[in-house]
Amino acid sequence: MQEITFDEAQLVVPTNTLREAWASLLRDPGLFIRHWNYKGAVLSGGLRASVFLITYLIGRESLRLAIGAAVVQFIFRFLFAGLSGALIQSFRRVEPAWKAMLSILVIVPVISHILEYLVQVGFAQYTGTADHTDMAIVRSVCVSVFSVLFALFIMRRNVMIVGEAESKSLWNDIVHMPYLVYEFMAFIPREIASLLRRGAYVGVLLAIAAFGVFSQMICWAVTNKMFWTFGGGKQIAGLKFWAVDGMILMAIAVIFSLVPWPRRLR
């Protein structure tokens, strides 16, 4: 008998447009319930609670008030992050990816931090700790920028999703986190290295400069200082600015991305 062979079928990943993703949510709001993301709720609640706990402790408030602020934030984030996780999950197959990224960067942080501000203002009025609310919210916004982007990044790789065929256990997702964190951090240097290989030198310079500006804004917001000092106020000319340090670190990361590492080391 003749041998019958079959070509191996290629994996086809379904994609949709931004309009289709929004239409799906509007037609079936029940997705927010079915895909309520308990994984994101647990992790986001723990992360934001630690941000507020540290901020209140730095502000020399009592441990009781710091824990109270952390508990309030955990409850709020536990409820909201489950819903926002469902929203991000519904956008994970949108192509091109930058449209999904811009959508969730506008929607999720704006809604969450308006509600967060109201919750924390109520707590501050009750406890008399209003001096720390603004700084805690600013730091929380910085966390949101990274957490929303990271959530979309890993959900596009079938991690931290719920209610779908590709979803795995929370423990399985956590096990994959270290590698995904590395991939997330290496994404921009690799893209800039790709521009460099193609000879797009202007694009490389603009990308590194933009990262420097981004570093300055984020570090300024988190530390409440435009530059860093050491040894009781000593400074290093030029290097004291977050933007300069960010550009140097990005340049180093791009150089490492250009090195042809052996497969076993990758």
Secondary structure by P-SEA (a helix, b strand, c coil): ccbbbbccccbbbbbbcaaaaaaaaaaccccccccccaaaaaaaaaaaaaaaaaaaaaacccaaaaaaaaaaaaaaaaaaaaaaaaaaaaaccccaaaaaaaaaaacaaaaaaaaaaaaaaaaaaaaccccaaaaaaaaaaaaaaaaaaaaaaaaaaccccccccccccaaaaaaaaaaaaaaaaaaaaaaaaaaaaacaaaaaaaaaaaaaaaaaaaaaaacccccccccccccccccccaaaaaaaaaaaaaaaaacccccccc
